[in-house]
């Protein structure tokens, strides 16, 4: 792929997401989602590998199905109300179909199996793009239609995602699959707080993007694709591995770190709404996720797995230094003291 085509596809990818976020008409939002999908599929197939092609086909089929549901729900809404405005979707059938379509696009359980396999088939940088930037457009549609959506379905799917994301991650050894399970679990936390406090959802999404970007940057820099590679990556840069360890603990929600902030605020919000059983279940559901983060932490800094003579010695590689790595790492670990400022401005 030539640099010009690659640049045009990236510009189209970012522009179509922004158009979706700024649109008020259902057809414009749907068209932007379709163009966004057509922009990312050539980028996913860039490595010219059968796994990348398979991931691109799976992504295309699932996103096409979800977009079909979105346009079908918008047509139903226009048929019964006579208007195409996104913020006015009072039809129950249309809102239910829209909710299902957006959950499919986000990879929320129980429609999560495609998400894990697609992330495993693409490169680290493309997996980062799918787990962060590609979430913005569907979450914006949720944000715009929050007052009309069936919240019972959304809360149920959020709780199921939090539980399944943690338990499925326990059995994974590939880093992209583990991060996919982490994304599924975090999406559950996000959509549960959608109706109660949209500002808190925005803050949680911002912190999730920062934490995930930091983790994927370190994994991509050290060429780490599995737990075995994670155990042999210490020799490349001990400092980077310490930051990796702190970022993993922050993703798990350990109290002194940044990742503890959104979980604490969400649990506090649920308890203030007298949803104590839901808050208890969410807190307990975060324990399996914390377990596989602790396993990664253990392999990162404490132990080294048994290696064969064919193991690549990563200290021979010259790993590139990303200019934003230090800023992202510090932000993902140490912004808990400015929690009141973040919570009041998002």
Number of C-alpha atoms within 10 A of each C-alpha: 9 6 8 9 12 15 11 11 19 15 12 19 22 15 15 21 23 16 17 23 19 13 17 17 15 23 17 15 24 18 16 23 24 17 15 23 22 15 20 22 18 17 20 27 20 14 14 9 13 11 18 23 20 17 23 22 16 16 22 17 12 18 20 17 14 22 22 16 20 25 20 15 24 26 18 19 24 17 12 13 14 10 15 19 16 17 17 15 26 15 18 14 14 23 22 17 20 26 26 19 25 23 24 23 24 25 24 28 24 14 17 20 13 15 26 20 18 24 26 21 22 25 20 21 15 16 20 24 15 19 25 18 13 20 19 17 24 22 23 18 21 21 19 17 19 19 15 17 23 14 18 10 12 22 19 15 22 27 23 19 29 31 24 22 29 25 20 19 24 17 11 16 15 18 23 26 24 27 24 28 28 25 26 31 29 24 27 25 25 24 25 24 23 21 18 16 13 16 16 21 23 18 21 25 21 14 20 24 19 20 22 21 21 26 24 23 20 20 23 17 17 25 16 21 18 17 19 20 23 24 22 24 25 22 15 18 14 13 11 19 21 15 21 23 21 22 29 27 23 24 25 24 22 16 14 15 21 30 27 18 22 24 22 13 17 22 20 15 18 20 15 10 11 11 13 15 11 17 19 13 13 24 15 13 21 21 16 20 27 21 16 22 25 16 13 24 22 15 21 24 18 10 12 16 12 9 11 7 6 6 11 13 13 18 14 9 12 11 14 9 10 10 8 10 18 14 10 19 22 15 18 28 22 15 16 18 12 10 14 9 9 13 16 10 8 13
